[in-house]
């Protein structure tokens, strides 16, 4: 065992470990990171008692990414020409407005992009190349964004390469399975139980807890134009083969 002074024995949390050369970084849910060099305590890299650390990624010898429970990551940097220089906080990047734990992170071989996996099943990519200011770091979702829970309905379009899905995260999503891209997404107030594509690909019918909705698929929106309150909690729906 390696004594991690000044950590206390009652420190809680599942420690995350990432190794770079002979340096071992240890983080915990008390917001602390220490470095172990040659099996000896070296320094306290970070201490933020108000945050819980859930993932670490040593991008390279001078860039460290720290993942927190509020869907944010902290980038720390040090002088690449001075390997023994102190780590300093560079910037904090918020990946999503929806709070979720950053469960895991990985950098590409060129150390230019960081891929982050959240506990709500979302994947984000951050451009971590050093710029004149770290405030310019770009955050994207390379796959368009997944459902953050169970998918309750799915249907394919006959005339277009589209798939429509709904889930317990209260979202309806339209996917292009040729381009492998998310074309359209919309959140609703209630959970959707079922969904079906109109043969034209321009409309969908969605079953909610208190109604069945007919919706138009527009360029940048999914908008209801008719509701059937007599049909509730519909678990299966489908347009007829001769729908107009």
Secondary structure, 3 states (H helix, E strand, C coil): CCCCCCCCCCCCCCCEEEEECCEEEEECCCCEEEEEECCEEEEEEEECCCCCEEEEEEEECCEEEEEECCCEEEEEECCCCCCCCCCEEEEEEECCCCCCCEEEEEECCCCCEEEEEECCCCEEEEECCCCCCHHHCCEECCCCCCCCCCEEEEEECCCCCEEEEEECCCEEEEEECCCCEEEEEEECCCCEEEEEECCCCCEEEEEECCCEEEEEECCCCEEEEEEECCCCCCCCCCCCCCCC
